[in-house]
Amino acid sequence: MTEVRTAHTADLDAVARKAARTLLYDVFDDMTAEDWEHALGGIHALVHEDGELIGHASVVQRRLLHSGRALRCGYVEGVGVRADRRGRGHGAAMMDALERVIRGAYDLGALGAADDAADFYAARGWQLWRGSSWVLTPDGIRRTTDEDGCLYVLPTTAPLDLDADLMCDWREGDVW
């Protein structure tokens, strides 16, 4: 039996957090401690099959700057499904849960998509950000050209110009 559960980081006990972290390290070869930190502090969507964690995704709050406005963004992090359970709708089930949170609580959703996941997000209504990407660092504004063509947004309430600049708040590790 498969079950999707949502919970805030504060409501996950140490065993659940460890299982999620272990899953993501198994799914992603390049997972870092910062990547795990980025997935904390918001709402997690967890897929269990017969009591075992097989999928994780989370949405955390960030500030994005766009067209002179600071927007409350639901930023999606740590989306992964165990390799032997992919292709069965688990990723879609997790995103259904997180997109409900984004639509109800944020000005927009955003995420950085790996090349092999871009079609998945686009089919769900996420739109490629065509403009330039930037980060507001402790030392000032810096261009993030490596992220151009990888950022997707889910419009909710904020008017968006997908060809304009988009700037994220600072964080350690990958800023987007």
Beta strands, then each sheet from edge to edge (+ up, - down):
strand 1: 2-8
strand 2: 43-49
strand 3: 52-66
strand 4: 69-81
strand 5: 108-112
strand 6: 127-128
strand 7: 133-137
strand 8: 140-143
strand 9: 151-155
strand 10: 166-168
sheet 1: 1+ 2- 3+ 4- 5- 9+ 6-
sheet 2: 1+ 2- 3+ 10- 7- 8+
end
